[in-house]
Amino acid sequence: MIDELVWGTQAMHLKQVDRFNDYLVSGFVTAGHVRFMLLHEAKNEDSIKSFFNDVYELYIRLLMNPFFTVGSKMPNSFDQRIRQLAKRYFG
């Protein structure tokens, strides 16, 4: 689904890309075609876009870390920061 939408826009934030039961699925694609997806209940595009932008910034910082190898497991600190962002933006 996201792969089809990527080629139709230049935007990184793809907004709502699908539905799953009562949930919405939003997507974000980086310049390197890494996909971030968010399953959520409420439609709050501003918070979702800000969340994705902050996640992207964390991801870029991780890639720039000389001790991180692309393709290896994400460190726990990355997961913790994502969870903190989710609490900040979505309660």
Stockholm file with secondary structure:
# STOCKHOLM 1.0

chainA/1-91         MIDELVWGTQAMHLKQVDRFNDYLVSGFVTAGHVRFMLLHEAKNEDSIKSFFNDVYELYIRLLMNPFFTVGSKMPNSFDQRIRQLAKRYFG
#=GR chainA/1-91 SS CHHHHHTTCSCSEEEEEEEETTEEEEEEECTTCCEEEEEESSCCHHHHHHHHHHHHHHHHHHHHCTTCCTTSCCCHHHHHHHHHHHHHHHC
#=GC SS_cons        CHHHHHTTCSCSEEEEEEEETTEEEEEEECTTCCEEEEEESSCCHHHHHHHHHHHHHHHHHHHHCTTCCTTSCCCHHHHHHHHHHHHHHHC
//
